[in-house]
Amino acid sequence: MKKLFLLFLLPITTLAQIDSTFLYFEENLIDEIENLDFEDEADFIEHLSDYLEANEKININDLPPEIAFSVLKMTDYQYYHLQKYIAENGFLISIYELATVEGFSIDFVRHIESYVVVEAVEKKRKITFKSLFKRSKHKLLIRYSQTLEEKAGYNKERRTHYIGSSQMYAFRFNFSASEHVTIGFSGRKNPGEEFFKGSQKQGFGFYSCHLQVKKIGILQSVIMGDYRLHFGQGVIMGTGIFNNNSGEIRKTSSVMRPVTAMSQSNFLRGTALHLGNYKFSGSVFYGHRFFDGNVVEIEPEIFAFEGAITNTGLHRTETELIKSNALFNRVYGTHFHANFKSFRIGAQMIRNEFSLPILPSGRPYQYFDFHGKGLCNGSVDYQVLIKKNILFGEIAASSTKGSAILLGTILKVDPRMKLSALFRHFSKNFAAFDGKPYSKNSKLNNETGLLLISEIILTKKINLIALFDMYQFHWLKYLIDKPMPHFDATLRFTVSLSKNCVLFLRYNYKSQVKNFRDEHPYNQISETEQHRLRIFFSYSFLQFLQFKTEISGVVNNSIETRRTTSLQQKFGIVAYQDIGANLGKTGLDLKLRFSLFDTDTYDERLYAYENDLSYTFTINSYYYSGCKTNFIVKWKYKWFEIQGKISRLVYFNKTQISSGLELIDAPHKTEVKMQMVFKL
């Protein structure tokens, strides 16, 4: 294949001020793409964006743990000694005073000084009903998007077609009063759904809302409406907040976060209460949700739920409407947490109940999947701080007689070197619907593995993260008819070439197996070795122009055992150039990207994070041969902002895109998006 034409995208000139915080986010998201929960990540990114936007800079004297760990990349050891220093000596008066705190260095201070501010924290005054609504903030977001080419599903002459229009409409309203009250309300109409008629007479196909009151005495938080939870290491209740390939293998804190969702993602709708203080706290919660799927009659007037449990929120056809809200799920439980000087322990119990029994699957690889009407989970998590080293873990059990063990350690062997290890074991019959710890399996069972990470500061300008993951599935998996060991290895370099010039270089090796069929009547196993290389370059000379360049490549070596052994090599490559211009006083912010890609098959697809409208989150996969262009314009004036995006994807070797109702009878796809944001 001729892929050399992509090389012209190598950087020629680039000018930008680099926001290294979000460069870290982007790198970790790409690294974690295969196990990513997009909705959880999008929600988390928006949560951080709102926090940073509201605070402009982070006050080091009033630092929430999730911001310390996720944004400033502090360790538990650093955060513990920072809080201890403030308790003993009072608030910091200079950012450089931080260098005198145990665990911090002047290099770390210089790295974060652009994002933090040192201010005294106001003494908390007596809370009254009137004071709750002082310094209130309002934000209204209205969003529209559409694909310009007509998809097959919008042809009403087809027997099966979409019943609604091709536009997507969404809105979100958020209100916050001081730091104690937040209210959110949102709605979304998906492409293909009806709007204020037919099956959607209520308007939007999906609504979300919440009311949260927090930080009043021992009341840490009470949420009524939609919310997400994360306990311990996330084995039985977790979110998809990324870590792992960034060198951090540990979930950092328990979280109870309200949700004003713009998609029907995995959250609970009900009430959650969190009481206590830093040392002792507890939570109770009740929530419910609906899943789409098939209901079958197993005996006269006795019904059950069959097939995959999904929650896409798409109700575009008569079939999807019939399957909507077929299964009701009730979830309730409790969580307790104790935090001592260098030791933390937590315990949680969760119960899932379903309106219909879930049928066992007839496929061999799903033999151990959950079936029944109820599931109980319990777990205990801990974290121990021994000098600069951390021991942590979570041990869980399920009512399916399954067990899960997650044990980890983080060792600071040298100021320039950190070693981490994470052992995981999920038995074949373990089940946890809301668990999201580190795992290579899409379902939380049937896996044993050991993850090793070494993080080394080679020089003042070069950091290295080396990752080795050895794991095995003990039973069959989808498209894998033989349990076999797997191995992943990743090397990632971060090079600060200058103050405004950063280079990321990542190499990944993966061994995996997959079924293939030859002259035998049963499946054979093909062994595949995959090599991925990603180079990401960002640098700057002027204040208002921003340029980024990325080149990613993949090579798959597949060995198929037939009468003779043959080695098949397949390739893929993608490259893009970003150009951004922030025109300051005019309020204009412009972004342009041009991408080229070429892969032999879908298996060589490559991923890239894509700039989008504010509060949206996009990672695209590129496969086959083609190009894509995106243009984003944002204009901000005081309390009002309007944004627009147009993107066009063109394939060089295809005459159609997608299939079924999503089929576009053309080699190109054009999407437009618009968004208005009002802030008062």
N, C-alpha and C positions, 0 to 999 in steps of 0.2 A: 504494500500500500504506500501511497505517496503522502507522507505526513510532513515533509520538510517545509511545505508552504506555511505551516503554523509558526515558524521561527521568527517571522517578521514581528510577532507580538512581543519579542524580547524587549525589555525596557530600553527606551532611547533617551527620553528625558522625563523626569518626574518631579513634581513640586507639590508638597503637602505637609501639613502638620499631622503627625500620626497620633491617633488615640490608641495607645497600646493596650488599654484595658479591653476595648472591644476587638482588637486584633486577637487577644487571647481567647475571647469568646468565640470568634469565628474559627480559629484553629481547633479548639476543642469540639465545636459542633461538627466540623468536617471529620475529625478523628473518630467521633462517636456515631457517625451516620447510620451504621448498620443496626445499631441497637437503640436508635433515637425514638423517643416519643415526641412527635412534632408539637402536639398541643401543649404538653407540659413545658417544653422548652420555650415555645412562643409565649406562654403565660409568664414564665419566669423572666424572660428577657423584657417583657413589657413591665413587669413589676420593678425590675432594676432600672429601666429607663424612666419610669415615673418617679422613682426615688431620686435618681440623679438629677432629673429635670427640676423637681420640686426644691431640691437642696442646692443645686448648682455645684457646690463642692461639699465634700464629706467632712463633718466636724469630728476630728479625731477624739475629742473629749466626750462625744455622745455617739458611739459607734455600735450599731446593731451587729450581732454575730454574723448574720447572713451576708451583710455587706462587707465585713472584715474578711470573710473567707472567700466570697465569690468575686468581689471587685478588687480588693486590695491584695488578695492572695496571701493573707496572713496565715500562720500556722496556729494550732491550739496553744502551743507554748508561748508564742508571741502575744496572742490575745489575752491569755491568762495573766501574764506579767504586766501587760499594759493596764488591765483593770486593777491589778494589785497596786501598781505604782500610783494610779490616780486616787485609789482609796487611802493610801498612806501619805501621799505628798500633795494632794489636790490636783486641780486641772493643769495640764501642760500649758505653758505660756508661749512656746515656740515649737515649730515642727522639728527643729534640730535637737530639742530636748529629748525627742523620741529615741535618738541614737544612744542615750545614756540608759535606756530601759533594757533590762535583760532580754536577750534574744534578738535585738535590733542592731543593725549596722548603718553606717552613714550611707552606704551604697543603696540599701533598701529605702532609706528616707528620701534620697534624691530621686529614686524611682517613682515614689508615690506623691511627691510634693506638689505635682501639678493638679492632683485630684482632691487634695485635702485642705482643710483650713483649721486653724486652732482658735477656738472661741470658748469662753466660759459658758457653761450650761445654766440657764436660768433656774432659780429655785422654784420648785413646783408650788403653785398657789392652790388655794382651796378651790375645788371644782364645784361650780354651780351650773344650773341648767343654762343660764345665759352665757356663761363662759365657754360652754361646749361649742357654741356656734360663732365664736369670734374667729377672725382670720380664716373664714371659710373660702373654699376654692371650688369652682365649677368647671367641668370640662365636658363638651359635647363633641362627639365624632360621628360623621356621616360618611359612608363609603359606598362606592359603586364600582362594579367591574363587569366586563363582558368580553367574550371571544367574538371577533367580527365575522370569521368564517362560519357558515351554517353547518351544524353537526347533524348527522343523520336522524338523531332523536327528535329534532324539531320539524321533521317532515310529517305532517298530520295524516298523510295518506298511508303511512306505515301502520300495520296492525298494532304494533307496540311502539309507542312514542311518548315523549315527554309531554305532560299535560299543561305545563306553564311556559313562561317566556325564558329567554336565555340570559337575562340580566341577574346579577347578584346585588342585593341591597342589604346594608347593615348599618346599625347605629349603636352607639354606646354613650351613656351619660354617667358621669361620676361626680359625686359631691363629697367633699371632706371638710370637716369642721375641726379646727385646731389639730391635735393629734389623737383625738378621742373618738370621733364618729366618721364613718365612711358609708356612703350609700351608692349603689351602682345599679344600672338598669340597661339592658341591651336587647337587641333583636337581630335576626338574620333571615333573609330569604335566599335560598340557594338557587343557582341556575337550574331551570327545568321545573321549579315548583310554582304553583299558582300563588297569586297575591291578591288578598282581599276578595276572593271569590272561590267557588267550588270547594275543594278540600281544605282551603286555607282562608276561610271567611274571617278569621281573627287577624288576618294580615300576615305577619311574618310567620314562617314555619317553626321558628324557635325563639324563645324568650329566656332571658336569664336576669336574675336580680339578687341583691344581697343588702343587708343592713348589718354593720359591724360597730360595736362599742368596745373600746379597749383602753387599757392603762388607767384604770380607776381603782385605786386601792389594790386589793388582792385580785380584782378582776383583770386578768391579763387580756382576755378577749372573749366576746360572745358574738357569734355569727348566726344570723337567720337568713336562709336563702341558699345560695350556691357557694360551695367551698371545696378546698382540697386539703388533704392531710398528709403529713410525713412523720413517721415515728422511727427513731433509732437509725438503723442502717437500711431501712426500707424493705425488709424481708417480707413482712405481711402488710405493710401500708407505706407506700412511698410515692415519690414523684420522680420524673425523669431528669432532674437537674443534673447536668453533665459534670463529670469529673474525670477519673480514670486516666485517660491518655495525657492529661495535663500534668501528671505526676501525683495527683491527689486521689487516693483510692477510697477515701472514707467520706460517707455522708456526714455533714457537719453539725446539724442541729435538727430538733423537732420543729415542725412548722404547721401552723393552722392558718391558712390564707384564704380570704374571700375571693370569689371569682365573679367577674362580670364577663362571661364568655361570649364570643362571637361565633362559636361553633359548638356542636354538641359533643364535646370531648369528655374525657373521663373525670367527672367530678361528682360530688354528692349534693343533693338538694334536701335541706332539712335544717337542723340546729346543731351547733357545736359550742361547747363552753369550756374555757380554759381558766382555771383559778390557781393562785399561788404566787410565789416569788421566785427569785433566782435560785434559791436553795431547794425548795420543795414545790412541786406543781403537779396538777392533775387535770385531765380532760375527760369529758364525756361527750358523746355525739350520737346523733341519729340522722340517717339520711336515706334517700331512695333514688332510684333511677329506673329507666326503661331501656330494654334492648330490643332490637329488631331481629326477626328470624322466622323460622317455620314452626307452626303448631300442627301437630298430627294427632289423629284419634287412634290410640293404641287399643282401646276396647270401647264398646258402646258407651258414649257420653263420658269417657275418660280420656283426657288429653295430656300431651307432653310436648316439650320443646325439643326440636331436633336440629342438629347442625351447629355451625359456629355462632358464638355469642358476639354480635356486632353492635356498634353504636355510631353509625356513620351520620345519622341525622338527615339522610337524603330521602325525600319522598316525592319523586319526580314522575313515577309511572304508577299505573293501577296495581301492579305487583308489589312495588315498594310500599304503597299505602296499605295493602293488605298485611304486609309483614311488619308494619310499624308498631312499636310499643307492644310487641307480642309477649314479652316477658317482663314482669315486674320484679325488681330486686330491692329488698330492704336490707340496710346495713346499719349496725349499731355496735358500740363498743366503748372502751375506756382505756385511758393511758395514764400512767404515773411516772414521775420523773424526779430524781434526787440528784443534786449537784453539790459535791463537796470540793474541798480545796484542790485535790488532784485526782478525784474519782467521780465518775458519773454513772448512774445506773437507771434503767427504765424498764417498765413492763407494760404490756398491752394485750388486750383481749378483743377480738373482733368476731362478729357473727354475721354471716350472709344468709338470707332466706329468699327463696324464689317462689313465685306464684304457681309455677308448673314444674314438675320434675324434668330434669335435663337428662335426655336419653344417652346411654353409652354409644360410642361410635363403633361401627363395624369394621373400620380400617385397622390393620394390625398396629401401625405406628401410633394410634390414638388409644390403645388398649388401656393405658393407665390414666387417661384424662378423667377429670371429675364428672360424676353423674349423680343425680339425686336432687333433693329440694333444699338442703341446708349444708352450710360449711362453717366450722368454727376454726379460728386460728388463735394461737397464743404465742408470745415470744418474750424473751428477756434480752435486753441489750446493755452493753457496758462500755466504758472508756476509762482507761487508767493512764495518767501522766506520770512517768518516771523520769525525772530530770528533763531532758529534752526529747525523750522517746515516748511513743504512744502505743498502747495496746488497746484494741477495740474489737467488738464483735457483736453478733446477735445469734441466738439459738431459738428456733421456732418449731412448732408442731402444728399439724392440721388434723381435723377429725377423720380424714381419709387414711389415718394411721401412717402418714408421711412425716418426714422431719427435714429440717434445713439447718445448716450450720455455716456461719460466716465468721471467720476469724482473721484478724489482720494486725499488722504491726508496722509502725513507721519509726525508723531508727536514724537519728542524727549522728552519724559516725564521724563527721568532720564539719566545720563551718561551711565547707564547699561541697559537701556530699550528703545526700539523704537516700536511704534504702527503704523500700516498702515491700511488704508481702501480704497477699490476700488469698486465703484458702477458702473454698466454697464447696459445699456438697448439698445438693437438692435431690432427695430420693425420688424414685420413679413415680411413687404414688403421692408425693407432696402436692398440695394445691393452695394457692393464695391469689385471689382475683385481683387484688390491689397492690401486690408486692412488686417492687422495682429496685432490687439491689443490683450489684454488678453481676451480669450473667451473659453468656453467649447464646443461650437458648431463648427463642421467642416466648416459650412457655416456661414457667418457673418450676421445672422439675427435670429429672433425668439428666443430671450434670454433676460432674466433679472436676475441679480445676484448681490450679495454682497460678496466681498472677504475681510476677516479680517486676518491680520498677526501681530503677536507679536514676536519681536526679543529680547531676554534677555540674558545678560551675567551673568550666575549664579555664576561662580567663575572665577578666572584667567585662568582656564583650560577648562571650560565647557560653551559652548554656546547653547542656545535653540531657535529654531524657531517653533512657533505654528501657523498653518494655518487653517482657517475655511472658507469654500466657500459654500454659499447657493444660488441656482439658479433654474430657472424654464424655460422650453420651453413652449411657448404659443400656439403652433400648433403641429401637428403630426411631427414625425421624422422617419427616416429609422428604421424599426423594433420596433417602439414605437407608438402605435395607440391611446395613451391617454396622454395628457399633464399632467405631475405630477412634484412635487418638487423633487429636488435632493440635496444631502448634501455630501460634502467632508471634511475630517479633517486630518491634518498631523502634527505629532510631529517629529522634527528632532534635534538630539543632535550631537554636534561636540565636541569631547573630545581630548585635547592635553595632552596625558599621559606623554610625555617627548618631548624634542626638535625634536627628529626623530621618534616619535611614535604618530599616529593620529587614532582615532576611530570615524566613522560615524555610527549613529544608527537612522533609520527612520521607523516610523510606520504610515500607512495610512489607513483610514477608508473611504469607499465610499458606498453610497446607490444609487441604480439605478434600472430602470425597463426595461423590455423587453417583446416582444410578445411571446406567446406560444399558441399552438392549442390543444384543447381537443375535447370532443364530440360535442361542439357547432360549428355551421357553421361559426363563426367569431372568431377573435383572442381574447384571454384573456391576462391579464397583469400579469407577474411574477415579484415580487419584489426580488431584490438581494442585500445582504449586503456583501461587500468585505473587507477583512482585508489583508494588505500587511506589511511585516516586512523585512527590509534590514539592514544587518550589513556589514560594509566595514572597513577593518583593514589594516593599513600600518605602518610598523615600521622598524628600522634600527640599526645595530651595526657597520657595515663596510661600507667603502666608495663605493666599486665597485659592491656590490650585492644588488639587489632590490627585495623585496617580497611584494605581496599584496594578501589579502584573502577577499572573499565576500561570504556571504550566504544570499539568498533571499527566502522568502516563501509567499504564498498566500492561503487564504481560502475564498471560495465563498459559502455563505448560500443563497440558492434560495428557496423562498416560493411560491408554485404554488397553486392557489385557485381552487380546484376541488370539488367533493362531500365532501371530507374531506381535511383538510389542512395538507400538509406534508412538512417537512423541509429536503432539500437535501444539503449535504455538499460535496464540492469537493476541492481538495488540489493540490498544486504545490510547488516545491522547486528546486532551482538551487544553485550550489556552485562551486567556482573555486579558483584555486591557481595560482598566477603569480610568476614567478622567472625571474629576469633580471640580466644581468652581463654586465657592461660597463668596458672594459679592457683598458681604458685610452690610453696610447701611441701606442698601437697596432692598434687603430682605430676601433676595433671590439665592437659591441653592440649586445647582444643576449637577446632574450625574449622567454619564454616558458609559455604556459598556458594549464592547464588541467581542464576541466569542466565536471560536472555530473549534470543531471537534470531529473526530474520525475514529470509529471503533469497528472491529470486525463483526461482533455480535452484541446482543443485549448483555451477555455475561461480562463484557468488558466495560460496562457503563462506568462513568465517573461523575463525581458530585462536586458542586461548587456553590458556596453561599452567594446569594444575589441581593444586591441593594433593592429596597422596596420602599413603599410608603411607610410613614412612621407607624409604629406599633403593629407592624406585620412582620412575618418571618418566612423567608423563602429559601429553600435549598433545592436546586434543580439537579436532575440526573441527565447526563448527556450520553447518547448512544447512536450508532450508525454514523452517517456523515452529513455535516451541515454547518450552519452558522446561526447565531442568535444576536440580536441587537436590542438593547434596552436604553430608554431615555426617561429620566425622572426630572421633573421641575417642581420646586417648592417655593412658595412666596409667603412670607410672614410679615404681618403688620400688627404690632401691639398684641391684641388679644385674639387675632384671627389669622388662620393659616389655610391656604388652599394648595393642594398637591395633585399632581397628575403623573401617570406613567404609561408609556406605550412600549410594548415589546413585540418583536417579530422573530419567529423561529422558521428557518427554511432548511429543508432536507435536500441534499444533492442526489441521493440515490433512492428516493421513495416518491411515489405518486399519491400516496394517501397517508394520513396520520391517524393512529389509534384504530379502534374497531368497534363493532356493535353500534349502540346508540351514540357513542362518542366519536364515531368515524367522521373525519373531515376529508372530503374528496378533493384534496389539493395537497401539494407538497409543502405548504406553509401554514402557519398559525399565528394570528395577530390578536393580542390581548390589550385592552385599555382599562385603566383604573383611575378613579378620581376620589379625592377625599377632602373633606373640610373639617377643620378643628377649631372650636371656639373655646377660649379659656378666659375665665373671669375670676 
